[in-house]
Amino acid sequence: MIELPYSYFLSIAFGEIELSTTTVSILIGISVFIFIAVGISSFSLIRSTLLSDEENEN
């Protein structure tokens, strides 16, 4: 069995907690995905509201 030193694996210190780069990248990916999804949803909601307002004026 090959033993690698702990310093071989990259980790990011977050206060007293050390997170692996895989964990950090997964958290960033989920955050970006949710941010984009909320942006698209908000844009669609505003667009549909504006379109229904224009139809009501006619």
C-alpha distances in whole Angstrom, upper triangle without the diagonal:
4,6,10,13,15,18,16,17,21,23,27,28,31,33,31,28,25,25,22,24,23,25,28,28,29,31,33,33,35,37,38,39,41,43,44,44,47,48,49,50,53,54,55,56,59,59,61,63,64,65,67,69,70,71,73,75,76
4,6,10,13,15,13,14,18,20,24,26,29,31,29,26,23,23,20,21,21,24,26,26,27,30,31,31,33,35,36,37,39,41,42,43,45,47,48,49,51,52,53,55,57,58,59,61,63,64,65,67,69,70,72,74,75
4,7,9,12,10,12,16,18,21,23,26,28,25,23,20,20,18,20,20,22,24,25,26,28,30,30,32,34,35,36,38,40,41,42,44,46,47,48,50,51,53,54,56,57,59,60,62,63,65,66,68,69,71,73,74
4,6,8,7,9,12,14,18,20,23,25,23,21,18,18,15,17,17,20,21,22,24,26,27,28,30,31,33,34,36,37,38,40,42,43,44,46,48,49,50,52,54,55,56,58,59,61,62,64,65,67,68,70,72
4,5,6,8,11,13,16,18,21,22,21,19,16,17,15,16,18,19,21,22,24,25,27,28,30,31,32,34,36,37,38,40,42,43,45,46,47,49,51,52,53,55,57,58,59,61,62,64,65,67,69,70,72
4,5,6,9,10,13,14,17,19,17,15,12,13,11,13,15,16,18,19,21,22,24,25,27,28,30,31,33,34,36,37,39,40,42,43,44,46,48,49,50,52,54,55,56,58,60,61,63,64,66,67,69
4,5,7,9,12,13,17,18,17,16,12,13,11,13,15,17,17,19,21,22,23,25,27,28,29,31,33,33,35,37,38,39,41,43,44,45,47,49,50,51,53,54,56,57,59,60,62,63,65,67,69
4,6,9,13,15,18,21,20,18,14,14,11,12,14,16,17,18,20,22,22,24,26,27,28,30,32,33,34,36,38,38,40,42,43,44,46,48,49,50,52,54,55,56,58,60,61,63,64,66,68
4,6,10,13,16,18,17,15,11,11,8,8,10,12,13,14,16,18,19,20,22,24,25,26,28,29,31,32,34,35,37,38,40,41,43,44,46,47,49,50,52,53,55,56,58,59,61,62,64
4,7,10,13,16,16,13,10,9,6,6,9,11,11,12,15,16,16,18,20,21,22,24,26,27,28,30,32,33,34,36,37,38,40,42,43,44,46,48,49,50,52,54,55,57,58,60,62
4,7,9,12,12,10,6,5,4,6,9,9,9,11,14,14,15,17,19,19,21,23,24,25,27,29,30,31,33,35,36,37,39,40,41,43,45,46,47,49,51,52,54,55,57,58,60
4,6,9,10,8,5,5,6,7,10,10,8,11,13,13,13,16,18,18,19,22,23,23,25,27,28,29,31,33,33,35,37,38,39,41,43,44,45,47,49,50,51,53,55,56,58
4,6,7,6,4,6,9,10,13,12,11,14,16,15,15,19,20,19,21,24,24,24,27,29,29,30,33,34,35,36,39,39,40,42,44,45,46,49,50,51,53,55,56,57,59
4,6,5,6,7,10,12,14,12,10,14,15,13,14,18,18,17,19,22,22,22,25,27,27,28,31,32,32,34,36,37,38,40,42,42,44,46,47,48,50,52,53,54,57
4,5,8,10,13,15,18,15,14,17,19,16,17,21,21,20,23,25,25,25,28,30,29,31,34,34,34,36,39,39,40,42,44,44,46,48,49,50,52,54,55,56,59
4,7,10,13,16,18,16,15,19,20,18,20,23,23,22,25,27,27,27,31,32,32,33,36,37,37,39,41,41,42,45,47,47,49,51,52,53,55,57,57,59,62
4,6,10,13,14,12,12,16,16,15,17,20,20,20,22,25,24,25,28,29,29,31,34,34,35,37,39,40,41,43,45,45,47,49,50,51,53,55,56,57,60
4,7,10,12,10,10,14,15,14,16,19,19,19,22,24,24,25,28,29,30,31,34,34,35,37,39,40,41,43,45,46,47,49,51,52,54,55,56,58,60
4,6,8,6,7,10,11,11,13,15,16,16,19,20,21,22,25,26,27,28,31,31,32,34,36,37,39,40,42,43,45,46,48,49,51,52,54,55,58
4,5,5,6,9,10,11,13,14,16,17,19,20,22,23,25,26,27,29,31,32,33,35,37,38,39,41,42,44,45,47,48,50,51,53,54,56,58
4,5,5,6,8,10,10,12,14,15,16,18,20,21,22,24,26,27,28,30,31,33,34,36,37,39,40,42,43,45,46,48,49,51,52,54,56
4,5,5,6,9,10,10,12,14,15,16,18,20,21,22,24,26,27,28,30,32,33,35,36,37,39,41,42,43,45,47,48,49,51,53,55
4,5,5,6,9,10,11,12,14,15,17,18,20,21,23,24,26,27,29,30,32,33,35,36,38,39,41,42,43,45,47,48,49,51,53
4,5,5,6,9,10,11,12,14,15,16,18,20,21,22,24,26,27,28,30,32,33,34,36,37,39,41,42,43,45,47,48,50,52
4,5,5,6,9,10,10,12,14,15,16,18,20,21,22,24,26,27,29,30,32,33,35,36,37,39,41,42,43,45,47,48,50
4,5,5,6,9,10,11,12,14,15,16,18,20,21,22,24,26,27,28,30,32,33,35,36,37,39,41,42,43,45,47,49
4,5,5,6,9,10,11,12,14,15,16,18,20,21,22,24,26,27,28,30,32,33,35,36,37,39,41,42,43,45,47
4,6,5,6,9,10,10,12,14,15,16,18,20,21,22,24,26,27,28,30,32,33,34,36,37,39,41,42,44,46
4,5,5,6,9,10,11,12,14,15,17,18,20,21,23,24,26,27,29,30,32,33,35,36,38,39,41,42,44
4,6,5,6,9,10,10,12,14,15,16,18,20,21,22,24,26,27,28,30,31,33,35,36,37,39,41,43
4,5,5,6,9,10,11,12,14,15,16,18,20,21,22,24,26,27,29,30,32,33,35,36,38,39,41
4,5,5,6,9,10,11,12,14,15,16,18,20,21,22,24,26,27,28,30,32,33,35,36,38,40
4,5,5,6,9,10,11,12,14,15,17,18,20,21,23,24,26,27,29,30,32,33,35,37,38
4,5,5,6,8,10,10,12,14,15,16,18,20,21,22,24,26,27,28,30,32,33,35,37
4,6,5,6,9,10,11,12,14,15,16,18,20,21,23,24,26,27,29,30,32,33,35
4,5,5,6,9,10,10,12,14,15,16,18,20,21,22,24,26,27,29,30,32,34
4,5,5,6,9,10,11,12,14,15,17,18,20,21,23,24,26,27,29,31,32
4,5,5,6,8,10,10,12,14,15,16,18,20,21,22,24,26,27,29,31
4,5,5,6,9,10,11,12,14,15,16,18,20,21,23,24,26,27,29
4,5,5,6,9,10,10,12,14,15,16,18,20,21,22,24,26,28
4,5,5,6,9,10,11,12,14,15,17,18,20,21,23,25,26
4,5,5,6,8,10,11,12,14,15,17,19,20,21,23,25
4,5,5,6,9,10,11,12,14,15,17,18,20,21,23
4,6,5,6,9,10,10,12,14,15,16,18,20,22
4,5,5,6,9,10,11,12,14,15,17,19,21
4,6,5,6,9,10,11,12,14,15,17,19
4,5,5,6,9,10,11,12,14,16,17
4,5,5,6,9,10,11,12,14,16
4,5,5,6,9,10,11,13,15
4,6,5,6,9,10,11,13
4,5,5,6,9,10,11
4,5,5,6,9,10
4,5,5,6,9
4,5,5,7
4,5,6
4,6
4
